[in-house]
Amino acid sequence: MWGLLNQADISRMPDKCHAGNNMNEANVGGVCATEFAKVKDAFVENFKTRRELGAAITVYKDGEKVVDLWGGHLDEAKMLPWGEHSIVSMASTVKGMMALGIHMLADQGKLDYDKPVASYWPEFAQNGKENITVRQVVSHHAAIHFIDAAQPGDYFRWDQMVAAVAAQRPEWKPGTRGVYHTISIIFIFGKLIQVATGEYPWDWFRREVTGKLGIEYNLHLNETDLTNFGADFDTDAFVNDAEISPEVMARFFAGMGDPESVLSPSELAQVPFLASAGNARGVARFFAFCAADGKLDGVRIMSSRTIELMTEEQWYAPCAVWGTPMRTALGLLLNDPEFFYIGRNPKAFGTAGAGGSFGMADRENNMSVAYCVNRWWPALALGDRSRALVDAVYASL
């Protein structure tokens, strides 16, 4: 992976830093091309003034990895340094990663955006959903953002949660109003991957994306992954911006519940393996394929035509539940100044996770950027730390 960098253009930072100056106090390591030094400065400044705990940022430009920085700690006591291969959940970034998997399959002819979901997944036709298309579900336009039949703990039980999604009745006429499918979309994406490939989505993803493309991201973790996995902190603070009733929140998260109290011992033992997690390096690499019209390092994952289709705006309006304006494409978010600010190119697109993690691609500049964090930013939008990094990236071009 390091072979993509031109050593003459890199300013290497120490892998192990020592206290004594502001950069080293953040325990920053990695590489940064000299022309992107502003990104390094902004990354360090986040630790100094914006309460960063642990984080990483990666930038690809013209197919080369020009920034790959990590720093801080995996624990609040600051005893465990964030390492080169540390991974965290990155929250809803998983939706964009799964969406790119959907688009890879569409490019292969295994899914058609304008066919009914029920033509692939017959059980989905229940309760008036027989005509909902793949396009509508992938674009958060299907009005099945709740999963009322889910029981506490079903979030960790694949078959039960998929069945509950299939049984859901739309809240209103699909296609008429956009609403972020906070939990249900993960299982919709996953089931579409399953019916298109005949495999569980996490198995397909590990082989076709993680393995073949060198993406440090997985939908389920294994023992090796868990050795690099770090917890998230301040994870409830981001909802302070939202004015959502307890009743609505309860419907959103009906399948969750406290694992300790709702899962059997055997189920509970599997919970750590059910997490999705990765790092900025992995997410940036996946989006680098998109920035380069679907081809990177001699490998093509989709056509430029599919990238055009997947980034067409589907709706741009306040989310019917969360309230914040969202500019939405097919499973991805488009650049907007309020919720998903990712720089000066209005055509840029990507995925965002609660707390500030994100991945994005800018085709006009053949560039991708990703950022992951373990102390969540207390707002629905990406927040000041990500904004500072994005601004520094564009200031470096």
C-alpha positions in Angstrom: 0.0 0.0 0.0 2.8 2.4 0.8 4.2 1.8 -2.7 1.6 4.3 -4.0 3.5 7.2 -2.4 6.4 9.0 -4.0 8.9 9.1 -1.3 10.4 12.3 -2.6 7.1 14.0 -1.9 6.5 12.7 1.6 7.3 14.2 4.9 7.3 11.2 7.2 6.1 11.6 10.8 7.4 9.4 13.6 5.4 6.2 14.2 5.9 6.6 18.0 5.8 10.1 19.3 7.0 11.5 22.6 5.6 14.2 24.8 7.3 17.6 24.5 5.6 19.4 21.7 2.1 19.8 20.5 2.3 17.4 17.6 3.8 14.6 19.6 1.4 15.1 22.5 -1.3 13.9 20.0 0.7 10.7 19.4 0.5 11.4 15.6 2.0 9.0 13.1 1.8 8.3 9.4 2.8 10.0 6.2 1.8 13.3 4.5 3.0 14.6 1.2 4.6 18.0 1.6 2.0 19.8 -0.5 -0.7 18.6 2.0 1.1 19.9 5.1 -2.0 22.0 5.9 -3.9 18.7 6.4 -1.4 17.6 9.0 -1.6 20.9 10.7 -5.4 20.8 10.9 -5.3 17.2 12.1 -2.9 18.2 15.0 -5.0 21.3 15.8 -8.1 19.1 16.3 -6.3 17.4 19.2 -5.1 20.7 20.6 -8.3 22.7 20.5 -11.3 20.6 19.5 -11.2 17.7 22.0 -10.1 15.0 19.6 -9.4 11.8 21.4 -8.4 9.4 18.6 -8.7 9.8 14.9 -7.3 9.1 11.4 -7.4 10.8 8.1 -6.5 9.5 4.6 -6.4 11.4 1.3 -6.0 9.9 -2.2 -5.1 12.3 -5.1 -4.9 11.1 -8.7 -4.8 7.5 -7.6 -2.0 7.9 -5.0 -2.3 7.9 -1.2 -0.9 11.3 -0.3 -2.0 11.6 3.3 -2.3 8.8 5.8 -2.3 10.1 9.4 -3.5 8.7 12.7 -3.2 9.9 16.2 -4.5 10.1 19.7 -5.7 7.2 21.8 -8.2 4.4 21.8 -9.2 5.0 25.5 -10.2 8.0 27.5 -7.4 7.4 30.0 -5.0 7.8 27.1 -3.1 4.7 27.8 -3.7 2.9 24.5 -2.3 4.8 21.5 -4.2 4.8 18.2 -2.1 2.7 15.9 -1.6 2.4 12.1 -4.3 -0.3 11.7 -6.7 0.7 14.5 -10.4 0.5 13.5 -13.6 2.0 14.9 -17.3 1.7 14.0 -17.5 4.9 11.9 -21.3 4.6 12.6 -23.5 5.2 9.6 -20.5 5.3 7.3 -21.4 1.7 6.9 -24.4 2.7 4.8 -22.3 4.3 2.1 -19.9 1.4 2.1 -22.7 -1.0 1.6 -24.3 1.3 -1.0 -21.0 1.1 -3.0 -21.4 -2.7 -2.9 -24.9 -2.4 -4.2 -23.6 -0.3 -7.1 -20.9 -2.8 -7.9 -23.6 -5.4 -8.2 -25.8 -3.2 -10.3 -22.9 -2.6 -12.6 -22.6 -6.3 -13.0 -26.2 -6.6 -14.0 -27.2 -8.4 -10.8 -29.5 -5.6 -9.6 -31.6 -3.1 -11.5 -32.4 0.2 -9.8 -35.8 0.5 -11.4 -37.1 -3.1 -10.7 -39.3 -3.8 -7.7 -37.4 -4.9 -4.7 -40.0 -7.8 -4.4 -38.8 -9.2 -7.8 -35.5 -10.1 -5.9 -36.9 -10.5 -2.4 -40.5 -11.7 -2.7 -41.3 -11.4 1.1 -40.7 -7.6 0.7 -44.1 -7.3 -1.1 -46.0 -7.4 2.2 -48.2 -4.5 3.3 -48.4 -2.6 0.1 -44.7 -2.6 -0.8 -44.9 -4.7 -4.0 -44.1 -1.8 -6.3 -41.4 -0.1 -4.3 -38.2 -0.1 -6.5 -34.6 -0.7 -5.7 -34.1 3.0 -6.5 -36.6 4.1 -3.9 -35.3 2.0 -1.1 -31.6 2.8 -1.8 -32.4 6.6 -2.0 -34.2 6.6 1.4 -37.5 7.3 -0.4 -39.5 4.2 0.5 -41.1 5.4 3.8 -40.1 2.2 5.6 -37.8 3.9 8.1 -39.3 2.2 11.1 -39.2 -1.6 11.9 -42.2 -2.1 14.1 -42.2 -5.9 14.2 -38.6 -6.0 15.5 -38.2 -7.2 19.0 -35.4 -6.0 21.4 -32.2 -7.8 20.4 -33.3 -8.5 16.8 -30.8 -6.0 15.5 -28.2 -8.7 16.3 -30.4 -11.5 14.7 -30.1 -11.3 10.9 -33.1 -13.4 9.9 -35.5 -11.9 12.4 -34.5 -8.3 11.5 -34.8 -8.9 7.8 -38.2 -10.5 8.3 -39.3 -7.5 10.3 -38.2 -5.1 7.5 -40.1 -7.2 5.0 -43.3 -6.9 7.1 -43.1 -3.1 7.6 -45.9 -1.0 6.2 -44.8 2.3 4.6 -45.6 5.4 6.7 -46.8 7.3 3.6 -46.8 6.8 -0.2 -43.3 5.7 -1.2 -41.5 8.2 -3.5 -43.3 11.2 -2.2 -41.2 12.3 0.7 -37.6 11.6 1.7 -36.7 10.3 5.1 -33.4 8.9 6.4 -33.9 5.2 7.0 -31.6 5.2 10.1 -31.6 1.5 10.9 -33.8 -0.3 8.3 -31.5 0.7 5.3 -28.7 -1.4 6.7 -30.8 -4.5 6.5 -32.3 -3.5 3.1 -28.8 -3.1 1.6 -27.7 -6.3 3.2 -30.6 -8.3 1.9 -30.2 -6.9 -1.6 -26.6 -8.0 -1.5 -27.7 -11.4 -0.2 -30.3 -12.1 -2.9 -27.9 -10.8 -5.6 -25.0 -12.9 -4.6 -26.4 -15.9 -2.7 -24.1 -15.0 0.3 -24.5 -13.2 3.6 -23.5 -9.6 2.9 -20.6 -9.7 5.3 -19.1 -12.7 3.6 -19.4 -11.2 0.1 -18.0 -7.9 1.3 -15.0 -9.5 3.0 -14.1 -11.4 -0.1 -15.0 -8.9 -2.9 -14.2 -5.6 -1.2 -12.0 -6.1 1.8 -9.9 -8.8 0.3 -9.8 -8.1 -3.5 -9.6 -4.3 -3.2 -7.5 -4.0 -0.1 -10.1 -2.1 1.9 -9.6 -2.0 5.7 -13.3 -2.2 6.5 -15.6 -5.1 7.3 -19.3 -5.6 8.0 -18.6 -8.3 10.6 -15.4 -8.5 12.6 -13.2 -11.6 13.1 -10.7 -12.3 15.8 -7.9 -10.5 14.0 -10.1 -7.4 13.4 -11.0 -7.3 17.1 -7.4 -6.9 18.1 -7.4 -3.5 16.3 -10.9 -2.5 17.3 -11.5 0.5 19.6 -14.7 1.7 21.3 -16.5 5.0 20.6 -17.1 7.7 23.3 -19.7 10.4 23.9 -22.0 8.5 21.5 -25.3 10.0 22.6 -24.3 13.7 22.4 -24.9 14.0 18.7 -28.7 13.7 19.1 -28.9 16.9 21.1 -29.5 18.8 17.8 -32.5 16.6 17.0 -36.0 17.4 18.2 -37.4 13.9 18.0 -40.1 12.6 20.3 -39.3 9.6 22.5 -42.0 7.6 20.7 -40.3 8.1 17.4 -36.9 7.3 18.7 -38.3 4.1 20.2 -39.7 3.1 16.8 -36.4 3.8 15.1 -34.4 1.6 17.5 -37.0 -1.0 18.4 -34.7 -3.9 17.5 -31.8 -2.7 19.6 -32.3 -3.1 23.3 -29.6 -3.7 25.9 -27.7 -6.7 24.7 -26.9 -7.7 28.2 -30.5 -8.1 29.1 -32.2 -9.3 25.8 -29.7 -11.7 24.3 -29.0 -15.3 25.3 -25.4 -16.1 26.5 -24.6 -17.6 23.1 -26.0 -14.6 21.2 -24.2 -12.2 23.5 -20.9 -14.0 22.8 -21.3 -13.1 19.1 -22.1 -9.4 19.6 -18.5 -8.1 19.1 -18.3 -10.0 15.8 -21.5 -8.3 14.5 -20.0 -4.8 14.5 -19.0 -3.1 11.3 -15.8 -1.2 11.5 -12.9 0.2 9.6 -10.6 3.2 9.3 -10.0 6.2 7.2 -7.5 4.4 5.0 -10.1 1.8 4.0 -12.9 4.2 3.4 -10.8 6.6 1.4 -9.5 3.8 -0.8 -13.0 2.6 -1.6 -14.0 6.2 -2.6 -10.8 6.6 -4.5 -12.2 4.0 -7.0 -15.2 6.3 -7.4 -13.1 9.4 -7.8 -11.1 7.7 -10.6 -14.3 6.8 -12.5 -14.3 3.3 -11.1 -10.8 2.1 -11.7 -7.7 2.2 -9.4 -4.4 0.3 -9.5 -5.5 -1.5 -12.7 -8.7 -2.8 -11.1 -12.1 -1.7 -12.2 -15.1 -2.1 -9.8 -17.7 -0.2 -11.8 -18.3 1.8 -14.9 -18.3 5.6 -15.0 -21.9 5.3 -16.2 -22.9 3.6 -12.9 -21.1 6.3 -11.0 -23.1 8.9 -12.9 -26.3 7.1 -12.0 -25.5 6.5 -8.3 -24.7 10.2 -7.8 -27.9 11.6 -9.3 -29.8 13.8 -6.8 -32.9 12.0 -5.6 -34.2 14.5 -3.0 -32.9 17.6 -1.3 -35.2 18.6 1.6 -35.5 18.4 5.4 -35.6 14.8 6.5 -39.1 13.9 7.4 -38.0 12.7 10.9 -34.6 14.1 11.7 -35.5 17.6 10.3 -32.1 18.5 8.9 -31.8 19.2 5.2 -30.3 16.2 3.3 -29.1 16.2 -0.3 -29.5 12.5 -1.2 -28.3 10.3 -4.0 -28.6 6.5 -4.3 -27.4 5.4 -0.9 -25.0 8.3 -0.7 -25.1 11.9 0.3 -24.3 14.8 -1.9 -22.3 17.8 -0.8 -24.4 20.5 1.0 -23.4 23.4 3.2 -25.3 22.4 6.3 -25.5 18.7 7.0 -22.8 17.2 4.8 -20.2 19.8 4.1 -17.3 18.2 2.1 -15.6 21.2 0.5 -16.1 23.5 -2.5 -17.2 21.1 -5.2 -21.0 20.8 -5.2 -20.7 17.6 -7.2 -18.7 15.8 -4.4 -20.4 12.9 -2.8 -19.9 10.4 0.0 -21.2 8.9 3.3 -21.4 10.2 6.9 -21.5 8.6 10.3 -22.8 10.0 13.5 -20.0 11.7 15.5 -18.2 13.1 12.4 -16.7 10.2 10.5 -17.1 10.4 6.7 -15.8 9.3 3.4 -16.1 11.3 0.2 -15.1 11.4 -3.5 -14.5 14.4 -5.8 -14.3 13.2 -9.4 -13.4 16.6 -10.9 -10.2 16.6 -8.7 -9.7 12.8 -8.8 -9.6 12.9 -5.0 -11.0 11.0 -2.0 -10.9 11.8 1.7 -12.0 9.8 4.7 -11.8 10.6 8.4 -12.7 8.4 11.4 -13.0 9.3 15.0 -13.8 7.7 18.4 -15.0 10.7 20.3 -18.2 11.8 18.6 -18.9 15.4 17.6 -22.0 16.6 19.5 -24.2 17.5 16.5 -26.1 15.9 13.7 -23.8 17.5 11.1 -20.2 16.5 10.6 -18.9 19.2 12.9 -15.9 21.5 13.1 -13.2 18.9 13.2 -14.2 17.4 9.9 -14.8 20.8 8.4 -11.3 21.9 9.3 -9.8 18.9 7.7 -11.8 19.2 4.5 -10.9 22.9 4.2 -7.3 22.0 4.7 -7.5 19.4 1.9 -8.9 21.8 -0.6 -6.5 24.6 0.5 -3.7 22.1 -0.5 -4.9 21.6 -4.1 
